């Protein structure tokens, strides 16, 4: 596959760390989670990913430039955590190349495992007080590890979109990838689901994360991210999410 | 005026057409974000059509209580207006210096709605309006 992605690092990434990914998708659960994680664990900016497949945008914060897909890193105890946070949804034509790039980057930097933080849209979300989180993995050991720490595996069904492709690439390259997907709204930003995802992540890594601010500012976050949610919904057309509501033919 | 040349009126009409097209573009571009009036936003919403009803959900984040939400049916259009608890503005963002104070949404509905039995609920900032559909049912015998 044509290599259309590049990484730019401000510092060396230590070997053996964990890559944590938050990319806009249903309920924006991924970027809300990684944004909160970066703040809560005081991770610092260590680089970014770029590609001609990304929309031609650059952000400014306090008049300083920020790339839309950034890397943050730092130690939590003895564990090095590298966060890949994206403020833009990945257009369908960029999904395959990004997924193989994430996996080859993981191998090249000798990272130990990859966590994908996200959501799984459910119709009755409004009536769910605390969303349940499911673990999905291409690595039996990692899934068992998550299960042992109280995160239930997703037993049946399709996963679609960018995380599905990263899971596929991880499977092919034998890179341990685990997705933590919480029940969420399809097209409203869902900080409550992000709180559940982060709590599951905390159980697996053994490092605590205070999710109270996410729950307390739930409506404020929804208000802030409404435009990002609209852009994400537009980008999500044709990325395979519709398969998540489909029963596969293997049940025939 | 010979063939191939435009008269003054035609040029003026063409200018008006271009101006209308630009105004339409601006309106369609900004209304997706800000709604038709100042400080008004179109909420995130979804419309689910089921066999016997239509369910309209709208994210009215920032609206405190159901008393701040107005719902009406005007012909076959559902109108939702809601007032935020306080004006929401993002400091430093040039595109929205005024911020938003209200939500406004209009959803076109089919002819066969049952306006007498529309129900609405408001929970955690999310409004759900259920509009039943009047159904003419004719039983057909399978031979």
Interface residues (C-beta under 8 A of the other chain):
Chain A: X126 X186 X187 X188 X218 X219 X220 X222 X223 X224 X226 X227 X229 X230
Chain B: X32 X33 X41 X43 X44 X46 X57 X59 X61 X62 X88 X90 X123 X124 X125 X126 X128
